[in-house]
Amino acid sequence: MPPSRSRPEIRNAAPARPDAPVTIGALLLAIREGEGLSQAYMSDRLNISRANLCDIEKGRKSVAPARAAKFAKVLGRSEQQFVQLALQEIVDSAGLRFLVDLRPR
């Protein structure tokens, strides 16, 4: 009988932590993985490079609010949610302890 092989450990790229803030990158990653899309396909839909999408998903690059709104439109998602997350990241990166809460006019 051949020796039994254990299955390789499967790790998520972004482990879910209840205390981790939701970011636009984490949201894009969740949408992409939930729909079973490659980074190449998703970046093409968003009209950005695959490297740029990777940097956004990993939190190495931020997204301007106007671009976040465009991403939401392309993906058929809430513009308010995407813009709010983009603005929250700007506020957080400035070290300000404020919570962004958007409401449509």
N, C-alpha and C positions, 0 to 999 in steps of 0.2 A: 504494500500500500504506500503511495507517495506521501511524503510529509505534507501536513496540512498547511496551507498558506493563509495567513490572516489577510483580511481586506485592508487596503491602504486607508489611512485616515483621510476623511474628506473634511476639508476646512472651508468655511465661507470666507470670501474676500473681505467682507465687512460684518464681523460678528455682531449680532443684535445685543445691545446693552440697554437695559431700561433707562439708565441715567444718561445715555449718549444723546446729544441734541440732534434733531433731525436737520439734515443739511440738504441743499439742492443736489449735491453730488450723491448722497445716499438715496435720495428719492429717484434720481435718474438711474442709478444702479438697480434699485428695486424694480422699477418699471421695466428696464431692459431685461433683467434676469427673469422677471415674472412672465414676460412675453416671449422668452426664449430667443432673444435677439443677440447677435454678435456685436461687439464694439464697432466693427467696421460698418455694419448695416445701420446701427443707431446713429453713429457719427455722420453718416451720409444723409440720413433723414434730418438731422439737426444742422446740416451744412457746416460742420466743423471737422477738424482732423481727428483721427482716432486717438492720437497722442493727447490732444486737447481734451477729448472726452475722458480719457484715462486719468488725466490730471484733475479734472473736475470731480470725477467719482472718488478719487483718493483724497480730495480736499487740498490738493496742492495749488489749485487755481480757483478763483472765485468767478461768479457770473454776474454781469451787470444786470440791473433790474429790467431794462428794456429787452435784453437778450433772453432773460428768464421768461418774459412774457411771450416772446417768439417761440421758445421751446415748448411752452404750454400749449400754444395754438397748434403747432405741428403735431404734438402728441395727443391732442384732444383732451387736455387736462385743464385744471383750474388755473387761470392766469393769476388770480389773487394768491393762491397758495405758492406758486412758483416765485412771484415777485416778493411776497412776504419772506420767504426763505432767503432769497438773494439779499434783501435789505437786512435781515437779521444777521447774516454772515458779515456784512459790512460793519454793522454796529458792534458785533462781538469782536471782530478783528481789531477794532479801534480801542478795545478794552473798556467799552462803556457797558454799564450794567442796566440796560434797558431792554424791554421786550417790545418787539415790533408787532403791532396789531392793525392790519389794514381793513378798511371798510370801503366798498365801492361808493362813489359819489352819486 
